[in-house]
Amino acid sequence: MTNGADPNGGSDSTAELQLTINQAFEVASTDVLMEGVVDLGGVEVHLGGGQYVISKPLTIPDIGGGNVVIHGGTVRASNSFPADGFLLEMATTTLREEWTRVNGRLTESLAQPIYENVHLHDLLLDANYTGGGILLLNPLRVTISNCYITHFSTIGISVQGGHETLIHSSFLGQHITSGADPLEHTFSGTAILLSGNDNSVTDVVIFSAQTAIEVDGQANIITNAHCYNKASGLGGIGIVIRKGATLTRILGCYLDFTGIVLEETAEIIISNSFFLGDAYVLLKAIGDSPATVTGLNIAENIFHGNNNGVPIVQLQGNFSDIRQTCIDNNSATGMVNRCTRARATVTGYGSEWTVDFSQRLLFPSSIAHVHYSFYALPGREDVTHNSSGKFFPLHALHSVTSTSIKVTSDTPINATVSIYVDQSFQDEDTHDSFQPYLSSYL
């Protein structure tokens, strides 16, 4: 039932579709989900495969409700659609006013959620380059699936406050393209904005936008997202984690010629992802003071570049106090590997062996731990012997300067020295009590 809306898109159907949504939320029920959220029993707004044109956002009534499904059709913005509007807006009038007052960043709201368990699926939303696709203000357990959202000028899906929104199995793009678009340099807008906590984005493809996914809240997870929205070389960003958005996990994603920007470097995981076309991870310090790096893990990823000498992880700004951090076990083909843990082996005759890790380590002047092994090669007799007659040279870690390690022995000898370094301190470590781990293999 769509109350006489035009399924062929020949006339404006805003009033008819809004009436249909209002009627769905007026279904009589004495049951509730969360306190104050009426259980509407799974009522459906079925668009019946129609293609509808609207001139104003479709909104959820202020009375709210839960256990609702809206699905099965196409909604397009008319040429007169407001530039600051979204095709579907789940928000009360009060929340909409608050969201406007804070310039569209409603990370946290003290308001009680008024809608819960709303499912939007099998929809094509065309914003006609005027406005956005879906706006959720203070949502609770909302699911968006099997949607195609395009031609947005602002944001495809904006999640503001609330928590536990699930976005999956969907396609988003400002321009409809399959890559290598001659207008790629003009792409703008953001496909998905998570400005709330505990949300999940999985199995999505973002094929055009200035930014594919922007995270502004905590404890969000992004899995199996394919981002080829706009190449980094053209100013595009695949995924950006804003300052304060800790506890973010990016797993199994495909960054296709577009990278990841971390403005937050505390408690972030990037793992099992694929970076193509010189795409890289940028750690970006915000503010004048050095940024701390705590609990950052970038590991088990594949980076495949074009032999342009691009490092897989890069720094912008100053960083200090590296703790509980691991950037290691990434493979780099056609790019320069950077890590916080490095290994090297040197062999030769002498009394001093030096390894410079500056081309491998990420941070320019930070080594927290050193472990080395010293193997005295047989064949010379001009060294100290132990009781069994084996070579037993005295050796020690001589110096640790920035990213360089020197090991010395008390006498010249033919030896192999293997060195392992880690730039990250653990909680029990202190900077003024450096205790390198030493071992010898004779």
C-alpha positions as CSV (number, residue, x, y, z in Angstrom):
1,M,0.0,0.0,0.0
2,T,1.5,3.3,-1.1
3,N,-1.7,5.5,-0.9
4,G,-1.7,6.5,-4.5
5,A,2.0,7.2,-5.0
6,D,3.1,7.2,-8.6
7,P,5.2,4.0,-9.1
8,N,6.4,5.3,-12.5
9,G,8.1,8.5,-11.2
10,G,6.0,10.7,-13.3
11,S,4.7,12.9,-10.4
12,D,5.9,13.9,-6.9
13,S,5.0,11.1,-4.4
14,T,6.3,12.7,-1.3
15,A,2.9,13.2,0.5
16,E,1.7,9.7,-0.4
17,L,4.8,7.9,0.7
18,Q,5.0,9.9,3.9
19,L,1.4,9.0,4.7
20,T,2.2,5.4,4.2
21,I,5.2,5.5,6.6
22,N,3.1,7.4,9.2
23,Q,0.3,4.8,9.0
24,A,2.9,2.0,9.5
25,F,4.0,3.6,12.7
26,E,0.5,4.0,13.9
27,V,-0.2,0.2,14.1
28,A,-1.9,-0.5,17.4
29,S,0.2,-2.5,19.8
30,T,0.6,-2.9,23.6
31,D,4.1,-4.5,23.3
32,V,7.3,-2.7,23.6
33,L,11.0,-3.3,22.8
34,M,13.2,-0.8,24.6
35,E,11.3,1.3,27.1
36,G,9.2,3.8,25.1
37,V,9.6,1.9,21.8
38,V,6.4,0.3,20.6
39,D,6.7,-3.1,19.0
40,L,4.9,-2.7,15.7
41,G,4.9,-6.4,15.0
42,G,7.0,-6.5,11.8
43,V,4.9,-4.1,9.8
44,E,6.1,-3.6,6.3
45,V,6.3,-0.6,4.0
46,H,6.6,-2.4,0.7
47,L,7.3,-0.2,-2.3
48,G,6.2,-2.9,-4.7
49,G,9.1,-2.4,-7.1
50,G,8.0,1.1,-8.0
51,Q,10.2,4.1,-8.9
52,Y,9.1,7.1,-6.8
53,V,10.2,10.7,-7.0
54,I,10.1,12.9,-3.8
55,S,10.8,16.6,-3.2
56,K,11.3,16.4,0.6
57,P,12.9,13.8,2.9
58,L,10.8,10.9,4.1
59,T,10.8,10.9,7.8
60,I,10.0,8.6,10.7
61,P,7.2,10.0,12.9
62,D,8.1,11.5,16.2
63,I,6.1,8.8,18.0
64,G,8.8,6.3,16.9
65,G,8.5,2.5,17.1
66,G,10.3,-0.7,16.3
67,N,10.1,-4.0,14.4
68,V,9.5,-2.2,11.1
69,V,10.6,-3.0,7.5
70,I,10.9,-0.6,4.6
71,H,11.8,-2.3,1.3
72,G,11.4,-3.2,-2.3
73,G,11.6,-0.2,-4.5
74,T,13.4,2.9,-5.8
75,V,13.2,6.4,-4.4
76,R,14.7,9.4,-6.3
77,A,15.1,13.0,-5.4
78,S,13.5,15.6,-7.6
79,N,15.4,18.7,-8.8
80,S,13.9,20.7,-6.0
81,F,15.0,18.3,-3.2
82,P,16.8,20.3,-0.4
83,A,20.6,20.1,-0.5
84,D,20.8,19.4,3.3
85,G,18.2,16.7,3.2
86,F,18.4,12.9,3.0
87,L,16.0,10.7,1.1
88,L,15.2,8.7,4.3
89,E,15.6,10.3,7.6
90,M,15.1,8.4,10.9
91,A,15.0,11.3,13.4
92,T,12.6,13.2,15.6
93,T,12.1,16.9,15.0
94,T,14.1,17.6,18.2
95,L,17.0,15.4,17.2
96,R,17.1,16.9,13.7
97,E,17.4,20.4,15.3
98,E,20.1,19.2,17.6
99,W,22.0,17.6,14.7
100,T,21.8,20.8,12.7
101,R,23.0,22.8,15.7
102,V,26.2,20.7,16.1
103,N,27.0,21.0,12.4
104,G,26.0,17.4,11.5
105,R,28.1,15.6,14.1
106,L,25.9,14.0,16.6
107,T,28.4,11.5,18.0
108,E,26.6,11.1,21.3
109,S,23.1,12.0,22.3
110,L,21.5,11.8,25.7
111,A,18.1,11.3,24.2
112,Q,16.3,8.0,24.7
113,P,16.1,6.1,21.4
114,I,12.6,6.1,20.0
115,Y,13.1,3.6,17.2
116,E,14.7,0.2,17.2
117,N,14.9,-2.9,15.0
118,V,14.1,-1.1,11.8
119,H,15.2,-2.9,8.6
120,L,15.8,-1.0,5.4
121,H,16.6,-3.4,2.5
122,D,16.3,-3.9,-1.2
123,L,16.2,-0.2,-1.9
124,L,17.7,1.9,-4.7
125,L,18.1,5.5,-3.4
126,D,19.1,8.1,-6.0
127,A,19.8,11.5,-4.4
128,N,20.1,13.2,-7.8
129,Y,23.2,15.0,-6.7
130,T,21.1,17.0,-4.2
131,G,21.5,15.8,-0.7
132,G,22.2,12.4,0.9
133,G,20.8,8.9,1.0
134,I,20.0,7.7,4.6
135,L,20.2,9.7,7.8
136,L,20.0,7.9,11.2
137,L,19.9,10.0,14.4
138,N,20.4,8.2,17.6
139,P,19.5,4.8,16.1
140,L,19.3,1.5,18.0
141,R,19.8,-1.8,16.2
142,V,19.0,-0.7,12.7
143,T,19.9,-2.8,9.7
144,I,20.6,-1.5,6.2
145,S,21.1,-4.3,3.6
146,N,21.0,-5.0,-0.1
147,C,20.8,-1.3,-0.9
148,Y,22.2,0.7,-3.8
149,I,22.8,4.3,-2.9
150,T,24.0,6.7,-5.6
151,H,24.2,10.3,-6.8
152,F,24.6,11.8,-3.3
153,S,26.2,15.2,-3.0
154,T,26.9,15.0,0.7
155,I,26.7,11.5,2.4
156,G,25.3,8.2,1.3
157,I,24.6,6.8,4.8
158,S,25.1,9.0,7.9
159,V,24.9,7.3,11.3
160,Q,24.8,9.9,14.1
161,G,24.9,8.8,17.7
162,G,23.2,5.6,18.9
163,H,24.8,2.2,18.4
164,E,24.5,-1.2,16.8
165,T,23.7,-0.2,13.3
166,L,24.5,-2.9,10.8
167,I,25.3,-1.9,7.2
168,H,26.0,-4.8,4.8
169,S,25.7,-6.3,1.3
170,S,25.3,-2.8,-0.3
171,F,26.7,-0.7,-3.1
172,L,27.4,3.0,-2.7
173,G,28.8,5.5,-5.2
174,Q,28.3,9.2,-6.1
175,H,28.8,8.5,-9.8
176,I,27.8,5.2,-11.4
177,T,31.1,3.8,-12.7
178,S,33.2,0.7,-12.6
179,G,36.6,2.3,-12.3
180,A,39.0,4.4,-14.4
181,D,36.4,7.1,-14.7
182,P,37.6,10.3,-16.6
183,L,35.8,12.4,-14.0
184,E,37.3,10.7,-11.0
185,H,39.1,13.8,-10.0
186,T,35.7,15.5,-9.4
187,F,34.3,12.9,-7.1
188,S,33.2,14.4,-3.8
189,G,31.1,13.5,-0.7
190,T,31.4,10.6,1.7
191,A,29.7,7.2,1.2
192,I,29.4,6.1,4.8
193,L,29.8,8.2,8.0
194,L,29.9,6.4,11.3
195,S,29.5,9.1,14.0
196,G,28.4,6.7,16.7
197,N,29.6,3.7,18.6
198,D,29.4,-0.1,18.1
199,N,28.4,-0.2,14.5
200,S,29.3,-2.7,11.8
201,V,30.0,-2.3,8.1
202,T,30.6,-5.4,6.1
203,D,30.4,-6.7,2.5
204,V,30.0,-3.3,1.0
205,V,31.4,-1.9,-2.3
206,I,32.1,1.9,-2.6
207,F,32.8,2.8,-6.1
208,S,32.9,6.6,-6.1
209,A,33.2,9.3,-3.5
210,Q,35.9,11.6,-2.1
211,T,35.9,9.4,1.1
212,A,34.6,5.9,1.2
213,I,34.2,5.4,5.0
214,E,34.7,8.0,7.7
215,V,34.7,6.8,11.3
216,D,34.0,9.4,14.1
217,G,32.8,7.1,16.9
218,Q,34.3,4.3,18.9
219,A,34.3,0.5,18.8
220,N,33.2,0.3,15.1
221,I,34.2,-2.6,12.9
222,I,34.7,-2.6,9.1
223,T,35.1,-5.9,7.3
224,N,35.3,-7.0,3.7
225,A,34.8,-3.5,2.3
226,H,36.0,-2.8,-1.3
227,C,36.9,0.8,-1.7
228,Y,37.8,2.2,-5.1
229,N,36.1,5.5,-4.6
230,K,38.9,7.9,-5.6
231,A,42.6,7.3,-6.0
232,S,44.9,8.6,-3.3
233,G,46.9,10.4,-6.0
234,L,43.8,12.4,-6.8
235,G,43.1,13.3,-3.2
236,G,40.8,10.5,-2.3
237,I,40.6,8.5,1.0
238,G,39.5,5.0,1.4
239,I,38.9,4.9,5.2
240,V,39.6,7.7,7.6
241,I,39.6,7.2,11.4
242,R,39.1,10.6,13.1
243,K,40.7,11.6,16.3
244,G,39.0,10.0,19.3
245,A,37.6,7.0,17.3
246,T,39.5,4.4,19.3
247,L,38.8,0.7,19.3
248,T,38.2,0.6,15.5
249,R,38.9,-2.7,13.6
250,I,39.5,-2.8,9.9
251,L,39.6,-6.4,8.8
252,G,39.8,-8.1,5.4
253,C,39.2,-5.0,3.3
254,Y,40.3,-4.2,-0.2
255,L,41.8,-0.7,-0.6
256,D,41.9,-0.3,-4.3
257,F,44.3,2.6,-5.2
258,T,43.0,4.5,-2.1
259,G,44.4,4.2,1.4
260,I,43.7,4.6,5.1
261,V,44.3,7.7,7.2
262,L,44.6,7.3,11.0
263,E,44.1,10.5,12.9
264,E,43.6,8.3,15.9
265,T,46.5,6.0,16.7
266,A,45.3,4.3,19.9
267,E,43.7,0.9,19.9
268,I,43.3,0.4,16.2
269,I,43.6,-2.9,14.3
270,I,44.2,-3.1,10.5
271,S,44.7,-6.7,9.5
272,N,44.3,-9.2,6.6
273,S,43.6,-6.4,4.1
274,F,44.8,-5.9,0.6
275,F,46.2,-2.6,-0.6
276,L,46.6,-2.2,-4.4
277,G,48.2,0.5,-6.6
278,D,50.5,2.2,-4.0
279,A,47.7,2.5,-1.5
280,Y,49.2,2.9,2.0
281,V,48.3,3.7,5.6
282,L,49.0,7.2,6.9
283,L,49.4,8.0,10.6
284,K,48.4,11.6,10.9
285,A,49.2,13.5,14.1
286,I,46.6,16.1,15.0
287,G,47.6,19.3,16.9
288,D,51.0,20.7,17.8
289,S,52.0,18.2,20.5
290,P,53.5,14.8,19.5
291,A,50.8,12.1,19.2
292,T,51.0,9.0,21.3
293,V,50.7,5.6,19.7
294,T,49.2,2.9,21.9
295,G,47.7,-0.4,21.0
296,L,48.1,0.1,17.2
297,N,48.3,-3.1,15.2
298,I,48.9,-3.1,11.5
299,A,49.8,-6.7,10.6
300,E,49.2,-9.5,8.1
301,N,48.3,-7.2,5.2
302,I,49.3,-7.4,1.5
303,F,50.6,-4.2,-0.2
304,H,51.0,-4.3,-4.0
305,G,52.4,-1.2,-5.7
306,N,53.9,0.1,-8.9
307,N,57.6,0.3,-7.9
308,N,57.5,4.0,-7.2
309,G,59.2,3.7,-3.8
310,V,56.1,4.3,-1.8
311,P,56.3,3.2,1.9
312,I,53.4,1.0,3.0
313,V,53.0,3.0,6.3
314,Q,53.8,6.7,6.5
315,L,53.9,9.5,9.1
316,Q,52.6,13.0,9.0
317,G,53.6,15.0,12.1
318,N,55.4,14.0,15.3
319,F,54.9,10.9,17.3
320,S,56.1,9.8,20.7
321,D,55.6,7.2,23.5
322,I,55.1,4.1,21.3
323,R,53.5,1.4,23.4
324,Q,51.9,-2.0,22.8
325,T,52.1,-1.4,19.1
326,C,52.9,-3.9,16.3
327,I,53.4,-3.0,12.6
328,D,54.9,-6.1,11.2
329,N,54.4,-9.3,9.1
330,N,53.1,-7.3,6.1
331,S,54.1,-8.3,2.6
332,A,55.1,-5.5,0.2
333,T,55.6,-6.0,-3.5
334,G,56.6,-2.9,-5.5
335,M,56.5,-0.8,-2.3
336,V,58.8,-0.1,0.6
337,N,58.1,-2.1,3.8
338,R,58.0,-0.2,7.0
339,C,57.6,-1.7,10.4
340,T,58.1,-1.4,14.2
341,R,60.0,-4.7,14.4
342,A,63.0,-5.5,12.3
343,R,65.6,-8.1,11.9
344,A,69.1,-8.1,10.3
345,T,72.2,-10.3,10.1
346,V,75.8,-9.3,9.4
347,T,78.8,-11.5,8.9
348,G,82.5,-10.5,8.8
349,Y,85.8,-10.4,10.5
350,G,86.4,-7.6,13.0
351,S,85.5,-6.4,16.5
352,E,82.5,-4.3,15.7
353,W,79.3,-5.0,13.8
354,T,76.7,-2.2,13.0
355,V,73.3,-2.4,11.6
356,D,71.3,0.7,10.5
357,F,67.6,0.1,10.5
358,S,66.6,3.5,9.3
359,Q,65.3,2.2,6.0
360,R,63.1,-0.4,7.7
361,L,61.7,1.1,10.9
362,L,58.7,3.4,10.8
363,F,59.5,5.9,13.6
364,P,62.7,7.9,13.0
365,S,64.3,7.8,16.5
366,S,62.7,5.1,18.7
367,I,64.1,1.7,19.7
368,A,62.6,0.1,22.8
369,H,64.1,-3.4,22.8
370,V,67.1,-5.1,21.3
371,H,67.8,-8.8,21.1
372,Y,71.0,-10.1,19.4
373,S,72.8,-13.3,18.9
374,F,76.6,-13.7,18.4
375,Y,78.0,-16.7,16.5
376,A,81.7,-17.1,16.5
377,L,82.7,-18.8,13.3
378,P,85.5,-21.5,13.6
379,G,88.9,-21.2,11.9
380,R,90.9,-18.8,13.9
381,E,93.1,-19.5,16.9
382,D,93.9,-16.0,18.2
383,V,90.9,-15.7,20.5
384,T,90.2,-16.7,24.1
385,H,89.3,-20.3,24.6
386,N,87.1,-21.9,27.2
387,S,88.0,-25.2,29.0
388,S,86.7,-27.2,26.0
389,G,88.9,-25.4,23.6
390,K,86.0,-23.6,21.8
391,F,86.1,-20.0,20.8
392,F,84.7,-17.8,23.5
393,P,85.0,-14.1,22.6
394,L,83.6,-11.5,25.0
395,H,80.9,-9.3,23.3
396,A,78.3,-6.8,24.2
397,L,75.7,-4.4,22.9
398,H,77.8,-1.3,22.5
399,S,75.3,1.4,21.5
400,V,71.7,2.1,20.5
401,T,71.4,5.4,18.6
402,S,68.1,6.4,16.9
403,T,67.7,3.5,14.5
404,S,71.3,2.1,14.6
405,I,72.7,-0.8,16.6
406,K,76.3,-1.6,17.3
407,V,77.7,-4.8,18.8
408,T,81.4,-5.1,19.7
409,S,83.8,-7.9,20.8
410,D,87.0,-7.7,22.9
411,T,89.0,-9.2,20.1
412,P,88.8,-9.3,16.3
413,I,87.0,-12.4,15.1
414,N,85.1,-13.9,12.2
415,A,81.5,-13.8,13.4
416,T,77.8,-13.7,12.4
417,V,75.7,-11.2,14.4
418,S,71.9,-11.3,14.2
419,I,69.9,-8.4,15.6
420,Y,66.2,-8.0,16.4
421,V,64.7,-4.6,17.4
422,D,61.3,-3.5,18.5
423,Q,60.2,0.2,18.6
424,S,57.3,-0.4,21.0
425,F,57.4,-0.4,24.8
426,Q,55.2,-2.5,26.9
427,D,53.3,-1.2,30.0
428,E,55.9,-2.5,32.4
429,D,58.8,-0.8,30.5
430,T,60.2,2.6,31.3
431,H,62.2,4.8,28.9
432,D,65.0,5.4,31.5
433,S,65.6,1.8,32.3
434,F,66.5,0.3,29.0
435,Q,67.4,-3.4,29.4
436,P,68.2,-5.0,26.1
437,Y,67.8,-8.8,25.8
438,L,71.1,-10.5,25.1
439,S,71.9,-14.0,24.1
440,S,74.9,-15.8,22.6
441,Y,75.2,-18.9,20.5
442,L,78.7,-20.3,20.5
